[in-house]
Amino acid sequence: MGLGSLLRIATNGISGKLARFVVNSFNPSDIKIHLPNAKIDITPELVHDLLGIPLGGKDIYNTDQCEGKELMDWKQQYNFKAMRPSDVEEKIKESSDSGIIFRTNFVLLFVNTICEQNKPGTCKTTVLPHLLGKTPMREIDWCGFITNCLKMSRDDMGLNR
């Protein structure tokens, strides 16, 4: 899927304090993190260097969307409306194969942990029709997606400068 490098990241979670610091220090107008003594350009290339995930490729929202059956099959594993990342993690742990449902859960967890999340801590599922579509996940520009999500997170938090 192109996300194998994530398996080498040793962490049990991302500190909410650190995440807020990064978002609060990020200026979407110049796409930089402003520190007291430096500015860090946030580029898809930097995201690639940090995480080792695919750089370039297709914008996830410009990929084919799945037909209804695949989405319905995926939704059947959850019997509630407000799904949290920890619920997706449990489904991954319970999985006994590496089929499309496992892969979709894995990428959904990635998206909701690294890229975007609804408030208060529920999964954002707008990418699901694209994850279940015909475009191979390794062909998606994940680095560009993360960069765009960082810009949008400032807007979502009402923190535009």
C-alpha positions in Angstrom: 0.0 0.0 0.0 3.0 2.3 0.3 2.7 2.9 4.0 5.1 0.2 5.3 7.5 2.8 6.6 4.9 3.6 9.3 5.6 0.3 10.9 9.1 1.5 11.9 7.7 4.5 13.9 8.0 3.6 17.6 5.3 5.4 19.4 2.3 4.6 21.6 0.6 7.9 20.7 1.1 11.5 19.8 1.0 13.9 22.6 -2.0 16.2 22.3 0.2 19.0 23.6 2.8 18.4 20.9 0.1 18.3 18.2 -1.4 21.5 19.4 2.0 23.2 19.5 2.7 22.2 15.9 -0.7 23.4 14.7 -0.5 26.6 16.7 3.0 27.3 15.4 2.0 26.6 11.8 1.2 29.6 9.5 -0.9 28.5 6.6 -0.1 31.6 4.6 3.6 30.8 4.2 3.2 27.0 5.0 5.8 27.1 7.8 6.1 26.2 11.4 7.3 29.4 13.2 9.6 28.6 16.1 11.2 31.2 18.4 14.6 31.1 16.5 13.7 29.4 13.2 11.0 28.7 10.6 10.5 25.2 9.1 9.1 24.9 5.6 6.4 22.3 5.5 6.5 20.6 2.2 5.4 17.2 0.9 9.1 16.4 0.5 9.7 17.0 4.2 6.7 14.8 5.1 8.2 12.1 2.9 11.6 12.5 4.6 10.0 12.2 8.0 7.5 9.4 7.4 8.8 7.6 4.3 5.3 7.5 2.8 4.5 8.0 -0.9 5.3 11.4 -2.4 3.6 12.5 -5.5 0.8 10.7 -7.2 -2.9 11.4 -7.2 -4.9 13.7 -4.9 -7.0 11.3 -2.9 -10.2 13.3 -3.6 -9.5 13.0 -7.4 -9.4 9.2 -7.4 -12.2 6.8 -8.4 -14.8 6.2 -5.8 -16.1 2.8 -4.9 -19.5 1.4 -5.8 -22.0 1.1 -3.0 -21.4 -2.6 -2.2 -17.8 -2.2 -1.0 -18.7 0.7 1.2 -21.7 -1.2 2.7 -19.6 -4.3 3.4 -17.0 -2.1 5.2 -19.7 -0.3 7.2 -21.3 -3.6 8.4 -18.4 -4.2 10.8 -19.4 -1.1 12.9 -22.8 -0.9 14.5 -22.7 2.7 15.7 -22.5 6.1 14.2 -19.6 7.9 16.1 -16.6 5.7 15.3 -13.4 6.6 17.1 -9.8 5.7 16.0 -9.6 3.2 18.9 -12.6 1.4 17.5 -10.8 1.1 14.1 -7.7 -0.1 16.0 -9.7 -2.9 17.6 -11.1 -4.0 14.3 -7.5 -4.2 12.9 -6.4 -6.3 15.9 -9.4 -8.6 15.5 -8.7 -9.2 11.7 -7.6 -12.6 10.6 -6.7 -11.6 7.0 -5.2 -8.8 5.0 -8.1 -8.2 2.7 -9.7 -5.0 1.6 -11.5 -4.4 4.9 -8.3 -4.8 6.9 -6.4 -2.5 4.5 -9.2 0.1 4.5 -9.3 0.1 8.4 -5.5 0.5 8.5 -5.5 3.5 6.1 -8.5 5.0 7.9 -6.7 4.7 11.2 -3.6 6.4 9.5 -5.8 9.2 8.1 -7.5 9.8 11.4 -4.3 9.7 13.5 -1.9 11.5 11.3 -4.0 13.6 8.9 -7.4 14.6 10.0 -10.0 13.9 12.7 -13.4 15.1 13.6 -14.2 16.7 16.9 -14.4 15.3 19.6 -12.1 12.5 18.7 -14.4 10.7 16.2 -13.2 9.4 12.8 -13.6 11.4 9.7 -14.8 9.1 7.0 -15.0 11.3 3.9 -12.0 9.5 2.4 -13.7 6.1 2.6 -15.3 6.0 -0.9 -11.8 6.9 -2.3 -10.0 4.3 -0.2 -12.4 1.6 -1.4 -12.2 2.8 -5.1 -10.0 1.3 -7.9 -7.0 3.5 -7.4 -4.2 1.6 -5.6 -3.4 3.2 -2.3 0.3 3.4 -3.1 -0.5 5.8 -6.0 -2.1 8.4 -3.7 -0.1 11.5 -2.8 -0.1 10.9 1.0 2.5 13.6 1.6 0.5 16.2 -0.2 -2.6 15.0 1.7 -0.9 15.4 5.1 0.3 18.9 4.1 -3.2 19.9 3.0 -4.7 18.5 6.2 -2.3 20.6 8.3 -3.5 23.7 6.5 -7.1 22.7 7.0 -6.6 21.9 10.7 -5.7 25.5 11.3 -9.0 26.6 9.7 -11.0 24.0 11.6 -9.6 25.2 14.9 -10.3 28.9 14.0 -6.5 29.6 14.3 -5.9 31.4 11.0 -3.4 34.2 11.2 
